[in-house]
Amino acid sequence: MKPESGQALFHVALVSCLCAATVHTGVFAGVSVQVGYEHYAEAPVASLPALLAMPFNSLVNVAYVLLGMYWLQSKASAPGGPTEARKACYLKDVFAGMALIYGPVQWLRIAMQTRPTAVLDQWLTLPIFAWPVAWCLCLDGGWKPRLLLAVEGLSLCSYSLALLHPRGFEVALGVHIAAAVGQALRTQGRHGSASSGTYLALGVLSCLGFVVLKLCDHELSQWHLFQRLTGHFWSKVCDVLQFHFAFLFLTNLNTCRRRPPVEKVR
C-alpha cells in the first residue's frame, strides 16, 4: 500500500473512531432519530439473525465496501508529476475509506436498531458529502491541507443542528447536498469536459433518487415493484451510484484539469 493511501485510511479511521466515541458519551442523546423496524417498508424476517433481519436492506451495504475496495486499488493521476499524483491519490483514498466505513456503520444501524448506531449513521453522512466540496476546492485552488481540515471540521460540527431542532439533521444534509452540487458545477465550468459533465449529471440524478426513494419508502410499498425490494433498498443503490459517479467525476477532473498554481505543501 502506498504511504498516502495508508495515511488516508488512518485519517478516516481516526475520525470515525472519534465520532463513535463522542456518540457513546451521550452528547447527542437529545437528537431525534428513527429507531425500530416500523420505520422501514421491508418486513423483518423473524427466523433470520439480527444482521440479516431485513435481508435486502442489510446486504445492500456490502456494495459500499466493494465500491471502496475498488477505488482504493485504482490508480490516481494528475498533471504536474509524482507530487500531484500523490495528492490526488490521498484525495481519492480518503473518499474510498469513507465508503469502506459507511457500509458497516449502516449495516449495524439496520441490525441493532439503537440510538447510538442511528446517530453515528447520520453524523458520518455529512463529511462524506463535504469531501467532494473539499476535493473540488483543491482542484480549483491547489493543494491546501488546512482547507480540507476546515471543510471537514465544519461539516462535523454542523451535526449540532440536530440538537437544536428535530429536523436539524435534514437541514444540515440539505445544505451539504446543495454545497456539493453547487461546487461541482462551478468546478465543472472551470475544468470540466464532456465526460466529467456526464458523470456529474448521473451523480446528481442518483442523488435525487437517493433522497426521493428513501423519503417515499412506505408510500412506494403499495406498489408490487417495491414490496420486496423497497424504496429504502433502492435509495441505497442510488447512494452507491452517486458515490461511484462522484469518484468518476472527480478523478476525471484530476486527470484533465489545467495544472494548478504551484504552492508549498504544508
N, C-alpha and C positions, 0 to 999 in steps of 0.2 A: 504494500500500500504506500502511495506517495505521502510525503510529510504533510502536505497541505490537506490531503484527504483525511489523514488521522487527526489533524488539528481541527478540521471542520466537524468531524464526528464527535470529537471530545467536547467542543463548544456546545453542540446541540444536546449531547447527553448531560452536560453540566447544567445548562439552563433548565432542561426538563426535570432533572432531579431537584433543583432548587424550587421550581414551581410545585412539584409534588410535595416537597417538604412544607412549603408555605401553606398549601391547601390543607394539609393534615394538622396544622396548628389551629385551624378553626377560624382563621381570619375572614374567610368567605362564608361563614355559617349562615349569614343572612341573605345570601344570593338565591334568587328564585330559579330553580332548575326542575326539570321533569324527571321524576323517578317512578318506575313501575311499568310493567308490560302494557298497561292500558293506554299508554301514550303512543303505542306502535300499532299499525294495522296488521302486521304479521302476528298470527296467533302462536303463542309458545307451545312447544311440544313437551308435555309433562314427562314422557318416558326418556327424554334426552338429558344429558348433563347440562349444568348451567352454561358452560362455554358454548353449547350448541342449542340452547333452549329455543332461540329463534334462528334456525339454521341459515337462512339466506342473509339476514341482516348481520349475522356473525361472520360467516365465511367470506363475505364481500370485502372484509377488512384485510384479507390476505393480499388483495390486489395492491394496497398501498405499499406493503412490504416488497412485493415483486417489482413494483414501479421504482421504489427507492434503490433496490439492488441493481436494477437495470441501468439507472442513470449514474449510480455510484461507480460502476465499472466502465462507463462510457468515457471517451476521451474528450478533453476540452481544448479548444484552440481559440486564439485571439491574435489580432495584429500587434506587432511590436516585439515578438520574440519570446523566449522562455519565461521571462519575468511576468509578462502579461498573461501568458498561458497558465502560470501557477495561480495568479489571482482569479482567472476565470474558473479554474478547477476548484478553488476554495468556494467561490460563489455557488457553483453547481452542486458541490458535495454537501454544503450546508442545507440546501433545499432537499437533496436526496435523503440526508439524515432526518430531516423533519418528516418526510414520508415514512421512513422506517419506524420512527417513534409513534407517529399518529395512528397508524393501523392498530397496533396492540392496545393503545390507550382507548380507542373507540370500542374495540372488542371487549375490553374489561368493563367499560360502561354498560354495554349490552348484557354481559354475563352477570355482573354483580348488582346492578341497579341500586347503587348507593350514591349519596350526595357527593362525597369526595371525587369519585370517578367521573360523575357528571360535570362537576365544576372544572376538573382538570381537562376534560374533553373540550369544554367551551373555551377555557383560557388558552390552550395551545393552538386553537384555531386562529387566533388573532395574529400571532407572529408569523404564521405560515402565509397569510395574506399580505403581511407587511414586507416579507422578504423580496417579492418581485418589485415593490416600490424602491427598496434599498438597492437592489440589483440595477434597476433602470437608472437610478441616480448616479451609480458608479459608471454606467455606460455613457451617461451624458457628461459627467464632470471629472472622470478619472477616479482612481483608487483612493478612497477616503475611509479608513477603518473607523474613525470617530463618528462618521456619518452613519455607517452600518450599525454601530452600537447605539447611537441616538435614536434611530428609527425603530430598532427592535425594543429598546428600553421604553420608548413612548408607547409602543404597541402593547407591551406587557402591562404597563401602568394603566392603560385605558380600560382594562377589565374592571377597575374600581368603579366604573359607571354602573356595573351590575349591583353594587351595594347601594347606590343612590336611588335606583328605580327598578321595578320588576322587569322592565323591558330594556334595561341599560345595556345588557349584552347585545341585544338585537341592534340597538343604535350603534354601538361600537363596531359590530360586524359590518353593518351597512356602510359606515364611514370607511372602513378598511377596504371593502369591495370597490367603493367609488374611487378611493385613492389609487388602488391598484390599476383599475381600468383607465382612469384619467392619466396617470403617469405612463402607463403602457402606450396609450395613444400619442402622448407627447414624444416619447422616445421613438416610436414608430415613425412619426413625422420627421424626426431628425436623422435617423439612421436606417430606417426600415427598407425592406424590399417587398416585392410581391409575395414571396414565400412567407416572410415574417408577418405580413398583413393577413394572410390566410390563416396562419396559426393563431394570431390574435383574435380574429373573428370566431374561429372554432372554440377558442378558450372562453370568450365571452358568452357564446351560446351554451356551452357546457355549464358555465357558472349560473346562467339563467335557469337551466334545467335543475341544477343542484338546489337552488332556492325554492323554485315553484313546486317541484316534486316532493320535497321534504315538508313544505307547509301544507300541501294538499294530500298528505299520506292517507288519512282516514276517509276523506271525500272520494278519493280515487278507488278505494277498496270496493265500492259498489259495482265497479266495472270488472268483468271477468279477467281482463288482461292484468289487473293489478291486485288480484286476490291472493295469489301465492308469491309472486314477485311484486312486492308492494311499492308504493311511491317512495318510501324511505330507502328501500333497496336500490331503486333506480336513481335516486338522488346521490347515493354513494358512488354508483357507476359514473354519473356525471361529474362528481367531485374528483374521482381518479382521472377522468379525461381532462378536466380543466388543469389539474396538476401536470399532466403529460404535455398538453398544449402550451402551458406556461414554460415548461422546460424547452420545448421546441422553439418557441418564440424567442426566449432569452438567449439560448445558445446560438441560434441563428444570427441574432444581432451581435453577439460576441465575435462571431466569425467575420461578418460582413461590414461592420461599422467602420467609420473612419478612425484612425488612431487617435486616442485621447491625448490631452495635454500631458506633458511629462511632469510628474510630481514625485517627490521623495516619499518612499514608503515609511511610515512612522512605525 
